[in-house]
Amino acid sequence: MEFFRIRKDIPFMQRALVFNAISLLTFIAAVFFLLHRGLHLSVEFTGGTVIEVQYPGAVPLEPVRDTLTRIGYGDAQVQNFGTSRDVLIRLPLKQGLTSAQQSDQVMASLKGQDANAKLQRVEFVGPQVGKELATDGLLALACVVAGIVIYLSFRFEWKYAVAGVIANLHDVVIILGFFAFFQWEFSLSVLAAVLAVLGYSVNESVVIFDRIRETFRRERKLSVIEVINHAITSTMSRTIITHGCTQMMVLSMFLFGGPTLHYFALALTVGILFGIYSSVFVAAALAMWFGVKRDDLLKEKKERHDPNDPNAGAQV
């Protein structure tokens, strides 16, 4: 479905070098902040105390967060657990305090707010568990990248596979760079958002690569640059509709999903915006720099003739 159609091809590839330079500078800045400042890891990765508190009725989470902030736990994660009466609190490690001391401190403050608050359980999440989660997360990321390379290699050709993977990793590193620069909390939900962005971004690249193949098949007289410009321009309507609808949904999570979905939606927002950019100005441009040509996508089959056949090569 197309709400509008752009009649004249936009010369994207004529400015590819400028946009690639911008991408490279952004990528380098993201790597710098990752190495210099690092990620602000959540309790799942660093270890800490998990407390489950039950109330007799539904309890709003904001007063609970305000209470924890007043006693020095502004980084605590607070969310409902199972029902609106159960609250799960994740506290980061605090120098000089044990899990029991942290839980006593928290429960004293919560009971001062609501005397009916009841402690259900207290668990300590060790740094070793966090290390395993980080390792498993990196392994999941590596498996996704390997799967993308294999898929694109079978679907298209190695030049497209390499271009697509570089574009996807470009998105991932920039998302992590944003989280490192602003010191936003990096949790398991954010890691899930990063993996979702990988799949989302590669889908956009595949759509553009498919259109490049179709244009190569239809337009035999166009140059490679003209083919890529036409392919990107012809997908603009689809891109605006698809990404616009997706961004509206993500924005609703960001505005109304509360603190639980805040950073998840934030990571998706950054990933979607840079995913559009990378599919056009990184993946397609890299494919052009790698020297993609019509023969890479359209393999013409040559007919084999029997040399002893007197009618071989005859035309009717």
SELO-708527 format. One record per residue (C-alpha): x, y, z; residue number from 0; residue in three letters. Coordinates in Angstrom, 1 decimal, always signed. Example, Ala and Ser with C-alpha at 12.3 -4.5 7.8 and 13.67 -1.06 7.14 Angstrom:
% residues 2
ATOM     xx     yy     zz pos code
ATOM  +12.3   -4.5   +7.8   0  ala
ATOM  +13.7   -1.1   +7.1   1  ser
//
This chain:
% residues 316
ATOM     xx     yy     zz pos code
ATOM   +0.0   +0.0   +0.0   0  met
ATOM   +1.3   +3.4   -0.9   1  glu
ATOM   -0.2   +6.7   +0.4   2  phe
ATOM   +2.1   +8.6   -2.0   3  phe
ATOM   +4.6   +7.9   -4.6   4  arg
ATOM   +7.8   +9.9   -5.3   5  ile
ATOM   +8.0  +10.2   -9.1   6  arg
ATOM  +11.6  +11.4   -9.3   7  lys
ATOM  +14.4   +9.3   -7.9   8  asp
ATOM  +16.2  +10.9   -5.0   9  ile
ATOM  +20.1  +10.9   -5.5  10  pro
ATOM  +20.9   +9.2   -2.2  11  phe
ATOM  +24.1   +7.6   -3.4  12  met
ATOM  +25.6  +10.9   -4.7  13  gln
ATOM  +25.8  +11.9   -1.0  14  arg
ATOM  +26.8   +8.5   +0.3  15  ala
ATOM  +30.4   +9.6   +1.1  16  leu
ATOM  +29.2  +12.4   +3.3  17  val
ATOM  +26.6  +10.3   +5.2  18  phe
ATOM  +29.2   +7.5   +5.6  19  asn
ATOM  +31.6  +10.0   +7.1  20  ala
ATOM  +28.9  +11.1   +9.6  21  ile
ATOM  +28.2   +7.4  +10.4  22  ser
ATOM  +31.9   +6.8  +11.0  23  leu
ATOM  +32.2   +9.8  +13.3  24  leu
ATOM  +29.1   +8.8  +15.3  25  thr
ATOM  +30.3   +5.2  +15.5  26  phe
ATOM  +33.7   +6.3  +16.8  27  ile
ATOM  +32.1   +8.6  +19.4  28  ala
ATOM  +29.9   +5.7  +20.6  29  ala
ATOM  +32.9   +3.4  +21.0  30  val
ATOM  +34.7   +6.2  +22.8  31  phe
ATOM  +31.9   +6.7  +25.4  32  phe
ATOM  +31.6   +2.9  +25.8  33  leu
ATOM  +35.3   +2.6  +26.6  34  leu
ATOM  +35.6   +5.8  +28.6  35  his
ATOM  +32.4   +5.9  +30.6  36  arg
ATOM  +31.1   +2.3  +30.2  37  gly
ATOM  +27.5   +1.1  +30.7  38  leu
ATOM  +25.5   +1.8  +33.8  39  his
ATOM  +24.5   -1.9  +34.4  40  leu
ATOM  +21.4   -2.8  +36.3  41  ser
ATOM  +21.1   -5.2  +39.3  42  val
ATOM  +20.7   -8.2  +37.0  43  glu
ATOM  +24.3   -7.7  +35.8  44  phe
ATOM  +26.1   -6.2  +38.8  45  thr
ATOM  +24.4   -8.2  +41.6  46  gly
ATOM  +22.2   -6.8  +44.5  47  gly
ATOM  +19.3   -7.5  +46.7  48  thr
ATOM  +15.8   -8.6  +45.5  49  val
ATOM  +12.9   -7.8  +47.9  50  ile
ATOM   +9.3   -8.9  +47.4  51  glu
ATOM   +6.7   -6.9  +49.4  52  val
ATOM   +3.0   -7.6  +49.6  53  gln
ATOM   +0.3   -5.1  +50.4  54  tyr
ATOM   -3.4   -5.8  +51.3  55  pro
ATOM   -4.6   -3.9  +48.3  56  gly
ATOM   -3.4   -2.4  +45.0  57  ala
ATOM   -0.5   -0.1  +45.6  58  val
ATOM   +0.8   +2.7  +43.3  59  pro
ATOM   +4.5   +2.4  +42.5  60  leu
ATOM   +5.5   +6.0  +42.5  61  glu
ATOM   +5.2   +6.5  +46.3  62  pro
ATOM   +7.3   +3.4  +46.7  63  val
ATOM  +10.0   +4.8  +44.4  64  arg
ATOM   +9.9   +8.1  +46.2  65  asp
ATOM  +10.4   +6.4  +49.6  66  thr
ATOM  +13.4   +4.4  +48.3  67  leu
ATOM  +14.9   +7.6  +46.7  68  thr
ATOM  +14.7   +9.4  +50.1  69  arg
ATOM  +16.8   +6.6  +51.8  70  ile
ATOM  +19.4   +6.6  +49.1  71  gly
ATOM  +18.1   +4.1  +46.6  72  tyr
ATOM  +17.3   +6.3  +43.6  73  gly
ATOM  +18.6   +3.5  +41.2  74  asp
ATOM  +16.3   +0.9  +42.6  75  ala
ATOM  +14.0   -0.9  +40.2  76  gln
ATOM  +10.4   -1.1  +41.4  77  val
ATOM   +7.7   -3.1  +39.5  78  gln
ATOM   +4.5   -5.1  +40.2  79  asn
ATOM   +5.1   -8.8  +40.5  80  phe
ATOM   +2.2  -11.1  +39.6  81  gly
ATOM   -0.6   -8.8  +41.0  82  thr
ATOM   -1.0   -5.1  +41.7  83  ser
ATOM   -0.7   -6.0  +45.4  84  arg
ATOM   +2.8   -7.5  +45.1  85  asp
ATOM   +5.8   -5.2  +44.5  86  val
ATOM   +9.3   -6.5  +43.4  87  leu
ATOM  +12.2   -4.2  +44.4  88  ile
ATOM  +15.7   -4.6  +43.1  89  arg
ATOM  +18.4   -2.8  +45.0  90  leu
ATOM  +22.0   -2.3  +43.8  91  pro
ATOM  +24.9   -3.3  +46.0  92  leu
ATOM  +25.7   -0.7  +48.7  93  lys
ATOM  +29.1   -0.4  +50.3  94  gln
ATOM  +29.1   -1.6  +53.9  95  gly
ATOM  +25.6   -3.1  +54.0  96  leu
ATOM  +24.5   -6.7  +53.7  97  thr
ATOM  +21.3   -7.8  +52.0  98  ser
ATOM  +19.6   -8.3  +55.4  99  ala
ATOM  +20.5   -4.8  +56.5 100  gln
ATOM  +19.3   -3.4  +53.2 101  gln
ATOM  +16.0   -5.2  +53.5 102  ser
ATOM  +15.5   -4.0  +57.1 103  asp
ATOM  +16.2   -0.4  +56.0 104  gln
ATOM  +13.8   -0.6  +53.1 105  val
ATOM  +11.0   -2.3  +55.1 106  met
ATOM  +11.3   +0.2  +57.9 107  ala
ATOM  +10.7   +3.0  +55.4 108  ser
ATOM   +7.9   +1.2  +53.6 109  leu
ATOM   +6.1   +0.4  +56.8 110  lys
ATOM   +6.4   +4.1  +57.8 111  gly
ATOM   +4.5   +4.8  +54.6 112  gln
ATOM   +2.1   +1.8  +54.9 113  asp
ATOM   +2.0   -0.2  +58.1 114  ala
ATOM   +0.4   -3.1  +56.3 115  asn
ATOM   +3.4   -3.7  +54.0 116  ala
ATOM   +4.5   -7.3  +54.5 117  lys
ATOM   +7.9   -8.8  +53.5 118  leu
ATOM   +7.5  -11.9  +51.4 119  gln
ATOM  +11.1  -12.8  +50.5 120  arg
ATOM  +14.7  -11.4  +50.3 121  val
ATOM  +17.2  -12.8  +47.8 122  glu
ATOM  +20.8  -11.8  +47.1 123  phe
ATOM  +21.8  -11.8  +43.4 124  val
ATOM  +25.5  -12.3  +43.3 125  gly
ATOM  +27.9  -10.7  +40.7 126  pro
ATOM  +28.6  -14.2  +39.3 127  gln
ATOM  +25.0  -14.5  +38.2 128  val
ATOM  +25.3  -11.0  +36.6 129  gly
ATOM  +28.5  -12.1  +34.8 130  lys
ATOM  +26.7  -15.2  +33.4 131  glu
ATOM  +23.8  -13.0  +32.2 132  leu
ATOM  +26.3  -10.7  +30.5 133  ala
ATOM  +28.1  -13.6  +28.8 134  thr
ATOM  +24.8  -15.1  +27.7 135  asp
ATOM  +23.7  -11.8  +26.3 136  gly
ATOM  +26.8  -11.4  +24.3 137  leu
ATOM  +26.4  -15.0  +23.1 138  leu
ATOM  +22.9  -14.2  +22.0 139  ala
ATOM  +24.1  -11.1  +20.1 140  leu
ATOM  +26.8  -13.2  +18.4 141  ala
ATOM  +24.3  -15.8  +17.3 142  cys
ATOM  +21.9  -13.2  +15.9 143  val
ATOM  +24.7  -11.6  +13.9 144  val
ATOM  +25.9  -15.0  +12.6 145  ala
ATOM  +22.3  -15.9  +11.6 146  gly
ATOM  +21.9  -12.6   +9.7 147  ile
ATOM  +25.2  -13.3   +7.8 148  val
ATOM  +24.1  -16.8   +6.8 149  ile
ATOM  +20.6  -15.6   +5.8 150  tyr
ATOM  +21.7  -12.7   +3.7 151  leu
ATOM  +24.4  -14.9   +2.1 152  ser
ATOM  +21.8  -17.4   +0.9 153  phe
ATOM  +19.2  -14.8   +0.1 154  arg
ATOM  +21.5  -12.5   -1.9 155  phe
ATOM  +25.3  -12.5   -2.1 156  glu
ATOM  +28.2  -12.0   +0.3 157  trp
ATOM  +28.6   -8.3   -0.5 158  lys
ATOM  +25.1   -7.7   +0.7 159  tyr
ATOM  +25.6   -9.9   +3.8 160  ala
ATOM  +28.7   -8.0   +4.9 161  val
ATOM  +27.0   -4.6   +4.2 162  ala
ATOM  +23.9   -5.7   +6.1 163  gly
ATOM  +25.9   -6.9   +9.2 164  val
ATOM  +28.0   -3.8   +9.3 165  ile
ATOM  +24.9   -1.7   +9.2 166  ala
ATOM  +23.2   -3.7  +12.0 167  asn
ATOM  +26.3   -3.6  +14.2 168  leu
ATOM  +26.5   +0.1  +13.5 169  his
ATOM  +23.0   +0.4  +15.1 170  asp
ATOM  +23.8   -1.7  +18.1 171  val
ATOM  +27.0   +0.2  +18.9 172  val
ATOM  +25.2   +3.6  +18.6 173  ile
ATOM  +22.4   +2.4  +20.9 174  ile
ATOM  +25.0   +1.3  +23.5 175  leu
ATOM  +26.9   +4.6  +22.9 176  gly
ATOM  +23.7   +6.6  +23.8 177  phe
ATOM  +23.3   +4.5  +27.0 178  phe
ATOM  +27.0   +5.0  +27.9 179  ala
ATOM  +26.9   +8.8  +27.2 180  phe
ATOM  +23.8   +9.5  +29.2 181  phe
ATOM  +24.4   +6.8  +31.8 182  gln
ATOM  +21.0   +5.3  +31.3 183  trp
ATOM  +20.5   +2.0  +33.1 184  glu
ATOM  +21.3   -1.0  +30.9 185  phe
ATOM  +19.1   -3.9  +32.0 186  ser
ATOM  +17.9   -7.2  +30.5 187  leu
ATOM  +14.9   -5.5  +28.9 188  ser
ATOM  +17.3   -3.1  +27.1 189  val
ATOM  +19.3   -6.1  +25.9 190  leu
ATOM  +16.1   -7.5  +24.5 191  ala
ATOM  +15.4   -4.2  +22.8 192  ala
ATOM  +18.9   -4.3  +21.2 193  val
ATOM  +18.3   -7.8  +19.9 194  leu
ATOM  +14.9   -6.7  +18.5 195  ala
ATOM  +16.5   -3.8  +16.7 196  val
ATOM  +18.9   -6.2  +15.0 197  leu
ATOM  +16.0   -8.1  +13.5 198  gly
ATOM  +14.1   -4.9  +12.7 199  tyr
ATOM  +17.0   -3.3  +11.0 200  ser
ATOM  +17.9   -6.3   +8.9 201  val
ATOM  +14.3   -6.5   +7.7 202  asn
ATOM  +14.6   -3.0   +6.3 203  glu
ATOM  +17.9   -3.9   +4.6 204  ser
ATOM  +16.3   -7.0   +3.0 205  val
ATOM  +13.5   -4.9   +1.6 206  val
ATOM  +15.9   -2.5   -0.1 207  ile
ATOM  +18.1   -5.3   -1.4 208  phe
ATOM  +15.1   -7.0   -2.8 209  asp
ATOM  +14.0   -3.9   -4.6 210  arg
ATOM  +17.6   -3.5   -5.9 211  ile
ATOM  +17.4   -7.0   -7.4 212  arg
ATOM  +14.0   -6.2   -9.0 213  glu
ATOM  +15.3   -3.0  -10.4 214  thr
ATOM  +18.3   -4.7  -11.9 215  phe
ATOM  +16.0   -7.2  -13.5 216  arg
ATOM  +13.6   -4.6  -15.0 217  arg
ATOM  +15.9   -1.7  -15.8 218  glu
ATOM  +18.8   -3.0  -17.9 219  arg
ATOM  +20.0   +0.4  -18.9 220  lys
ATOM  +20.4   +2.0  -15.5 221  leu
ATOM  +23.8   +2.2  -13.8 222  ser
ATOM  +24.4   +0.7  -10.4 223  val
ATOM  +24.0   +4.1   -8.6 224  ile
ATOM  +20.8   +4.8  -10.5 225  glu
ATOM  +19.5   +1.4   -9.6 226  val
ATOM  +20.2   +1.8   -5.9 227  ile
ATOM  +18.7   +5.3   -5.9 228  asn
ATOM  +15.5   +4.1   -7.6 229  his
ATOM  +15.2   +1.1   -5.2 230  ala
ATOM  +15.5   +3.3   -2.1 231  ile
ATOM  +13.1   +5.9   -3.5 232  thr
ATOM  +10.5   +3.3   -4.4 233  ser
ATOM  +10.5   +2.0   -0.8 234  thr
ATOM  +10.1   +5.4   +0.8 235  met
ATOM   +6.3   +5.2   +1.1 236  ser
ATOM   +6.5   +1.8   +2.7 237  arg
ATOM   +9.3   +2.9   +5.0 238  thr
ATOM   +7.4   +6.0   +6.3 239  ile
ATOM   +4.2   +4.0   +6.9 240  ile
ATOM   +5.9   +1.0   +8.6 241  thr
ATOM   +8.3   +2.9  +10.7 242  his
ATOM   +5.8   +5.6  +11.5 243  gly
ATOM   +3.3   +3.1  +12.9 244  cys
ATOM   +6.0   +1.2  +14.8 245  thr
ATOM   +7.4   +4.4  +16.3 246  gln
ATOM   +3.9   +5.4  +17.4 247  met
ATOM   +3.5   +2.2  +19.3 248  met
ATOM   +7.0   +2.5  +20.9 249  val
ATOM   +6.3   +6.1  +21.8 250  leu
ATOM   +3.1   +5.1  +23.6 251  ser
ATOM   +5.2   +2.6  +25.6 252  met
ATOM   +7.7   +5.3  +26.4 253  phe
ATOM   +5.1   +7.9  +27.5 254  leu
ATOM   +2.6   +5.6  +29.3 255  phe
ATOM   +4.5   +2.4  +30.1 256  gly
ATOM   +6.0   +3.7  +33.3 257  gly
ATOM   +9.6   +3.3  +34.5 258  pro
ATOM   +9.5   -0.5  +33.8 259  thr
ATOM   +9.3   +0.1  +30.0 260  leu
ATOM  +11.0   +3.4  +30.0 261  his
ATOM  +14.5   +2.4  +28.9 262  tyr
ATOM  +13.2   -0.5  +26.8 263  phe
ATOM  +11.1   +1.9  +24.7 264  ala
ATOM  +14.0   +4.4  +24.7 265  leu
ATOM  +16.4   +1.8  +23.2 266  ala
ATOM  +13.8   +0.8  +20.6 267  leu
ATOM  +13.3   +4.5  +19.7 268  thr
ATOM  +17.0   +5.1  +19.1 269  val
ATOM  +17.3   +1.8  +17.3 270  gly
ATOM  +14.4   +2.4  +14.9 271  ile
ATOM  +15.6   +5.9  +14.0 272  leu
ATOM  +19.2   +4.7  +13.3 273  phe
ATOM  +17.9   +1.5  +11.7 274  gly
ATOM  +16.2   +3.5   +8.9 275  ile
ATOM  +19.3   +5.6   +8.5 276  tyr
ATOM  +21.7   +2.6   +8.4 277  ser
ATOM  +19.6   +0.7   +5.9 278  ser
ATOM  +19.7   +3.5   +3.4 279  val
ATOM  +23.0   +5.3   +4.0 280  phe
ATOM  +25.1   +2.5   +5.4 281  val
ATOM  +23.9   -0.9   +4.1 282  ala
ATOM  +23.1   +0.3   +0.5 283  ala
ATOM  +26.1   +2.6   +0.3 284  ala
ATOM  +28.5   -0.2   +1.5 285  leu
ATOM  +27.0   -2.5   -1.1 286  ala
ATOM  +27.8   +0.1   -3.7 287  met
ATOM  +31.4   +0.6   -2.3 288  trp
ATOM  +31.9   -3.2   -2.4 289  phe
ATOM  +31.3   -3.1   -6.1 290  gly
ATOM  +27.9   -4.8   -6.3 291  val
ATOM  +26.7   -5.3   -9.9 292  lys
ATOM  +23.9   -6.8  -11.9 293  arg
ATOM  +25.6  -10.2  -12.3 294  asp
ATOM  +25.8  -10.6   -8.5 295  asp
ATOM  +22.0  -10.9   -8.3 296  leu
ATOM  +21.0  -12.1  -11.7 297  leu
ATOM  +22.9  -15.2  -12.7 298  lys
ATOM  +22.1  -15.9  -16.4 299  glu
ATOM  +22.0  -19.6  -17.2 300  lys
ATOM  +24.0  -20.6  -20.2 301  lys
ATOM  +22.5  -23.3  -22.4 302  glu
ATOM  +24.8  -26.3  -23.2 303  arg
ATOM  +24.7  -27.6  -26.7 304  his
ATOM  +25.8  -31.0  -28.0 305  asp
ATOM  +28.8  -30.4  -30.4 306  pro
ATOM  +27.7  -33.4  -32.4 307  asn
ATOM  +24.2  -32.1  -32.9 308  asp
ATOM  +23.9  -30.6  -36.4 309  pro
ATOM  +21.0  -28.4  -35.3 310  asn
ATOM  +22.9  -26.9  -32.3 311  ala
ATOM  +22.7  -23.1  -32.4 312  gly
ATOM  +20.1  -23.1  -35.1 313  ala
ATOM  +17.3  -20.6  -34.8 314  gln
ATOM  +13.8  -20.9  -36.1 315  val
//
